[in-house]
Amino acid sequence: MNKFSGFNAIRSLDYVIILCDDLDKMRAFYEKLFDFVIEEDFPDRMLFFRVGTLYFGLRRRGRSYDGPSVPVRSASIQISFRVPPADVDEAYQTLQNLGYDVIEKPTNQDWTHRTLFFRDPENNILEIFSDIHPKDTLDNPSGVHSLIE
């Protein structure tokens, strides 16, 4: 066994699956808000959207090892979607127009991201973010990043 075998052979993340109590509600949310294209659909069980090079799946909770549902208002995962800078604010406006609750409105973070946080119907935290220049974080620097001039 060499240093690039077994777990060390992993070179990418291929797919992510969210376990769902209400698959229909989650499907409708992701189709309506994100307009993701469904790549595979296993009716009443599971479906996969294509997001760039990643498969993003939703699967009905029900296997013996799935465990119990996540308590109400408790997140089990945070998923981040990268967009161009202006689209963070456009996504925020879309969420407001559709009446969705926002956890944190668009904010320039000190780690050089502009972020927007909200929840899906099963309380998973979703982040829309873009990379920004360190100069855009100078108002409230935390010292995490240093700006070289």
CYANA upper distance limits for C-alpha pairs under 8 A (distance plus 0.5 A):
  1 MET  CA      5 SER  CA      6.72
  3 LYS  CA      8 ASN  CA      6.91
  4 PHE  CA      8 ASN  CA      5.29
  4 PHE  CA      9 ALA  CA      5.20
  5 SER  CA      9 ALA  CA      5.15
  6 GLY  CA     10 ILE  CA      8.23
 13 LEU  CA     54 LEU  CA      7.75
 14 ASP  CA     53 THR  CA      8.01
 14 ASP  CA     54 LEU  CA      5.87
 14 ASP  CA     55 TYR  CA      6.89
 15 TYR  CA     54 LEU  CA      5.89
 15 TYR  CA     55 TYR  CA      4.95
 15 TYR  CA     56 PHE  CA      6.22
 15 TYR  CA     57 GLY  CA      7.68
 16 VAL  CA     54 LEU  CA      8.24
 16 VAL  CA     55 TYR  CA      6.98
 16 VAL  CA     56 PHE  CA      5.66
 16 VAL  CA     57 GLY  CA      6.39
 17 ILE  CA     56 PHE  CA      6.53
 17 ILE  CA     57 GLY  CA      4.72
 17 ILE  CA     58 LEU  CA      5.85
 17 ILE  CA     59 ARG  CA      7.06
 18 ILE  CA     57 GLY  CA      6.67
 18 ILE  CA     58 LEU  CA      5.44
 18 ILE  CA     59 ARG  CA      6.68
 19 LEU  CA     58 LEU  CA      6.63
 19 LEU  CA     59 ARG  CA      5.52
 19 LEU  CA     60 ARG  CA      6.31
 19 LEU  CA     61 ARG  CA      5.76
 19 LEU  CA     66 ASP  CA      8.23
 20 CYS  CA     26 MET  CA      7.80
 20 CYS  CA     58 LEU  CA      7.08
 20 CYS  CA     59 ARG  CA      6.26
 20 CYS  CA     60 ARG  CA      5.27
 20 CYS  CA     61 ARG  CA      5.75
 20 CYS  CA    122 GLU  CA      7.75
 21 ASP  CA     60 ARG  CA      6.43
 21 ASP  CA     61 ARG  CA      6.12
 21 ASP  CA     69 SER  CA      7.49
 21 ASP  CA    122 GLU  CA      8.25
 22 ASP  CA     26 MET  CA      6.86
 22 ASP  CA     60 ARG  CA      7.45
 23 LEU  CA     27 ARG  CA      6.48
 23 LEU  CA     44 ASP  CA      7.77
 23 LEU  CA     45 ARG  CA      8.25
 23 LEU  CA     46 MET  CA      8.24
 23 LEU  CA     58 LEU  CA      7.45
 23 LEU  CA     59 ARG  CA      7.28
 23 LEU  CA     60 ARG  CA      6.04
 24 ASP  CA     28 ALA  CA      6.66
 24 ASP  CA     44 ASP  CA      8.45
 25 LYS  CA     29 PHE  CA      6.72
 25 LYS  CA    121 PRO  CA      7.67
 26 MET  CA     30 TYR  CA      6.79
 26 MET  CA     58 LEU  CA      8.08
 26 MET  CA    120 ASP  CA      7.95
 26 MET  CA    121 PRO  CA      6.81
 26 MET  CA    122 GLU  CA      8.02
 27 ARG  CA     31 GLU  CA      6.49
 27 ARG  CA     58 LEU  CA      7.93
 28 ALA  CA     32 LYS  CA      6.34
 29 PHE  CA     33 LEU  CA      6.40
 29 PHE  CA     34 PHE  CA      8.41
 29 PHE  CA    120 ASP  CA      7.79
 29 PHE  CA    121 PRO  CA      7.83
 30 TYR  CA     34 PHE  CA      5.87
 30 TYR  CA     35 ASP  CA      7.29
 30 TYR  CA     36 PHE  CA      7.32
 31 GLU  CA     35 ASP  CA      5.19
 31 GLU  CA     36 PHE  CA      6.09
 31 GLU  CA     37 VAL  CA      8.09
 36 PHE  CA     49 PHE  CA      6.47
 36 PHE  CA     50 ARG  CA      7.33
 36 PHE  CA     51 VAL  CA      7.60
 37 VAL  CA     49 PHE  CA      6.01
 37 VAL  CA     50 ARG  CA      6.67
 38 ILE  CA     47 LEU  CA      7.58
 38 ILE  CA     48 PHE  CA      6.26
 38 ILE  CA     49 PHE  CA      4.87
 38 ILE  CA     50 ARG  CA      7.09
 39 GLU  CA     47 LEU  CA      8.16
 39 GLU  CA     48 PHE  CA      6.07
 39 GLU  CA     49 PHE  CA      5.81
 39 GLU  CA     50 ARG  CA      6.54
 40 GLU  CA     47 LEU  CA      6.01
 40 GLU  CA     48 PHE  CA      5.63
 40 GLU  CA     49 PHE  CA      7.66
 41 ASP  CA     46 MET  CA      6.78
 41 ASP  CA     47 LEU  CA      4.79
 41 ASP  CA     48 PHE  CA      6.94
 42 PHE  CA     46 MET  CA      5.60
 42 PHE  CA     47 LEU  CA      6.24
 43 PRO  CA     47 LEU  CA      8.02
 44 ASP  CA     60 ARG  CA      7.81
 45 ARG  CA     59 ARG  CA      6.31
 45 ARG  CA     60 ARG  CA      5.84
 46 MET  CA     57 GLY  CA      7.53
 46 MET  CA     58 LEU  CA      6.03
 46 MET  CA     59 ARG  CA      4.68
 46 MET  CA     60 ARG  CA      6.67
 47 LEU  CA     57 GLY  CA      6.06
 47 LEU  CA     58 LEU  CA      6.01
 47 LEU  CA     59 ARG  CA      7.14
 48 PHE  CA     55 TYR  CA      6.47
 48 PHE  CA     56 PHE  CA      5.94
 48 PHE  CA     57 GLY  CA      4.69
 48 PHE  CA     58 LEU  CA      6.99
 49 PHE  CA     55 TYR  CA      6.20
 49 PHE  CA     56 PHE  CA      5.56
 49 PHE  CA     57 GLY  CA      6.65
 50 ARG  CA     54 LEU  CA      6.50
 50 ARG  CA     55 TYR  CA      5.33
 50 ARG  CA     56 PHE  CA      6.65
 51 VAL  CA     55 TYR  CA      6.61
 51 VAL  CA     56 PHE  CA      7.02
 61 ARG  CA     66 ASP  CA      6.80
 61 ARG  CA     69 SER  CA      8.40
 62 GLY  CA     66 ASP  CA      6.93
 70 VAL  CA     74 SER  CA      6.82
 70 VAL  CA     75 ALA  CA      7.68
 70 VAL  CA     76 SER  CA      7.34
 72 VAL  CA    122 GLU  CA      8.39
 72 VAL  CA    123 ASN  CA      7.85
 73 ARG  CA    123 ASN  CA      6.28
 74 SER  CA    123 ASN  CA      6.77
 74 SER  CA    124 ASN  CA      8.24
 75 ALA  CA    122 GLU  CA      8.44
 75 ALA  CA    123 ASN  CA      5.76
 75 ALA  CA    124 ASN  CA      5.24
 75 ALA  CA    125 ILE  CA      6.78
 76 SER  CA    123 ASN  CA      8.33
 76 SER  CA    124 ASN  CA      6.50
 77 ILE  CA    124 ASN  CA      5.94
 77 ILE  CA    125 ILE  CA      6.78
 78 GLN  CA    124 ASN  CA      6.56
 78 GLN  CA    125 ILE  CA      5.04
 78 GLN  CA    126 LEU  CA      6.15
 78 GLN  CA    127 GLU  CA      7.74
 79 ILE  CA    124 ASN  CA      8.30
 79 ILE  CA    125 ILE  CA      6.91
 79 ILE  CA    126 LEU  CA      5.53
 79 ILE  CA    127 GLU  CA      6.60
 80 SER  CA    126 LEU  CA      6.44
 80 SER  CA    127 GLU  CA      5.00
 80 SER  CA    128 ILE  CA      6.37
 80 SER  CA    129 PHE  CA      7.49
 81 PHE  CA    126 LEU  CA      8.28
 81 PHE  CA    127 GLU  CA      6.61
 81 PHE  CA    128 ILE  CA      5.49
 81 PHE  CA    129 PHE  CA      6.74
 82 ARG  CA    128 ILE  CA      6.52
 82 ARG  CA    129 PHE  CA      5.52
 82 ARG  CA    130 SER  CA      6.01
 83 VAL  CA     87 ASP  CA      6.56
 83 VAL  CA     88 VAL  CA      7.33
 83 VAL  CA    128 ILE  CA      7.37
 83 VAL  CA    129 PHE  CA      6.50
 83 VAL  CA    130 SER  CA      5.78
 84 PRO  CA     88 VAL  CA      7.81
 84 PRO  CA    130 SER  CA      6.07
 84 PRO  CA    131 ASP  CA      8.18
 85 PRO  CA     89 ASP  CA      8.43
 85 PRO  CA    114 ARG  CA      7.67
 85 PRO  CA    129 PHE  CA      8.08
 85 PRO  CA    130 SER  CA      5.49
 85 PRO  CA    131 ASP  CA      7.33
 85 PRO  CA    132 ILE  CA      7.59
 86 ALA  CA     90 GLU  CA      7.10
 87 ASP  CA     91 ALA  CA      6.38
 88 VAL  CA     92 TYR  CA      6.85
 88 VAL  CA    106 PRO  CA      7.15
 88 VAL  CA    114 ARG  CA      7.65
 88 VAL  CA    115 THR  CA      7.32
 88 VAL  CA    116 LEU  CA      7.08
 88 VAL  CA    128 ILE  CA      6.63
 88 VAL  CA    129 PHE  CA      6.64
 88 VAL  CA    130 SER  CA      7.39
 89 ASP  CA     93 GLN  CA      6.78
 89 ASP  CA    106 PRO  CA      6.83
 90 GLU  CA     94 THR  CA      6.76
 91 ALA  CA     95 LEU  CA      6.71
 91 ALA  CA    128 ILE  CA      8.15
 92 TYR  CA     96 GLN  CA      6.77
 92 TYR  CA    105 LYS  CA      7.45
 92 TYR  CA    106 PRO  CA      7.54
 92 TYR  CA    116 LEU  CA      7.53
 93 GLN  CA     97 ASN  CA      6.58
 94 THR  CA     98 LEU  CA      6.67
 95 LEU  CA     99 GLY  CA      6.60
 95 LEU  CA    100 TYR  CA      5.65
 95 LEU  CA    101 ASP  CA      7.92
 95 LEU  CA    102 VAL  CA      8.00
 96 GLN  CA    100 TYR  CA      6.48
 96 GLN  CA    101 ASP  CA      8.10
100 TYR  CA    118 PHE  CA      8.48
101 ASP  CA    118 PHE  CA      6.97
101 ASP  CA    119 ARG  CA      7.87
102 VAL  CA    116 LEU  CA      8.35
102 VAL  CA    117 PHE  CA      6.68
102 VAL  CA    118 PHE  CA      5.03
102 VAL  CA    119 ARG  CA      7.76
103 ILE  CA    116 LEU  CA      8.36
103 ILE  CA    117 PHE  CA      5.73
103 ILE  CA    118 PHE  CA      5.35
103 ILE  CA    119 ARG  CA      7.87
104 GLU  CA    116 LEU  CA      6.29
104 GLU  CA    117 PHE  CA      5.49
104 GLU  CA    118 PHE  CA      7.38
105 LYS  CA    115 THR  CA      8.12
105 LYS  CA    116 LEU  CA      5.78
105 LYS  CA    117 PHE  CA      7.18
106 PRO  CA    114 ARG  CA      6.93
106 PRO  CA    115 THR  CA      5.77
106 PRO  CA    116 LEU  CA      5.11
106 PRO  CA    117 PHE  CA      8.32
107 THR  CA    114 ARG  CA      5.86
107 THR  CA    115 THR  CA      5.86
107 THR  CA    116 LEU  CA      7.24
108 ASN  CA    112 THR  CA      7.55
108 ASN  CA    113 HIS  CA      6.49
108 ASN  CA    114 ARG  CA      4.80
108 ASN  CA    115 THR  CA      7.04
108 ASN  CA    132 ILE  CA      8.32
108 ASN  CA    136 ASP  CA      7.39
108 ASN  CA    137 THR  CA      6.60
109 GLN  CA    113 HIS  CA      5.79
109 GLN  CA    114 ARG  CA      6.33
109 GLN  CA    115 THR  CA      7.53
109 GLN  CA    137 THR  CA      6.83
110 ASP  CA    134 PRO  CA      8.03
110 ASP  CA    137 THR  CA      5.69
110 ASP  CA    138 LEU  CA      8.31
110 ASP  CA    140 ASN  CA      7.91
110 ASP  CA    141 PRO  CA      6.38
110 ASP  CA    142 SER  CA      6.87
110 ASP  CA    144 VAL  CA      7.43
110 ASP  CA    145 HIS  CA      7.59
111 TRP  CA    134 PRO  CA      8.41
111 TRP  CA    137 THR  CA      8.47
111 TRP  CA    144 VAL  CA      7.25
111 TRP  CA    145 HIS  CA      7.17
112 THR  CA    131 ASP  CA      6.43
112 THR  CA    132 ILE  CA      5.61
112 THR  CA    133 HIS  CA      6.59
112 THR  CA    134 PRO  CA      6.01
112 THR  CA    136 ASP  CA      8.08
112 THR  CA    137 THR  CA      7.15
113 HIS  CA    129 PHE  CA      6.70
113 HIS  CA    130 SER  CA      5.96
113 HIS  CA    131 ASP  CA      5.13
113 HIS  CA    132 ILE  CA      5.86
114 ARG  CA    129 PHE  CA      5.89
114 ARG  CA    130 SER  CA      5.79
114 ARG  CA    131 ASP  CA      6.94
114 ARG  CA    132 ILE  CA      6.89
115 THR  CA    127 GLU  CA      7.06
115 THR  CA    128 ILE  CA      6.25
115 THR  CA    129 PHE  CA      4.89
115 THR  CA    130 SER  CA      7.26
116 LEU  CA    127 GLU  CA      5.98
116 LEU  CA    128 ILE  CA      5.64
116 LEU  CA    129 PHE  CA      6.85
117 PHE  CA    125 ILE  CA      7.28
117 PHE  CA    126 LEU  CA      6.16
117 PHE  CA    127 GLU  CA      5.09
117 PHE  CA    128 ILE  CA      7.11
118 PHE  CA    125 ILE  CA      6.34
118 PHE  CA    126 LEU  CA      5.83
118 PHE  CA    127 GLU  CA      7.12
119 ARG  CA    123 ASN  CA      5.59
119 ARG  CA    124 ASN  CA      5.89
119 ARG  CA    125 ILE  CA      5.16
119 ARG  CA    126 LEU  CA      6.06
120 ASP  CA    124 ASN  CA      6.01
120 ASP  CA    125 ILE  CA      7.25
120 ASP  CA    126 LEU  CA      7.44
132 ILE  CA    136 ASP  CA      7.16
133 HIS  CA    137 THR  CA      8.09
134 PRO  CA    138 LEU  CA      7.57
134 PRO  CA    145 HIS  CA      7.91
134 PRO  CA    146 SER  CA      8.48
134 PRO  CA    147 LEU  CA      6.96
135 LYS  CA    147 LEU  CA      7.73
137 THR  CA    141 PRO  CA      6.65
141 PRO  CA    145 HIS  CA      8.39
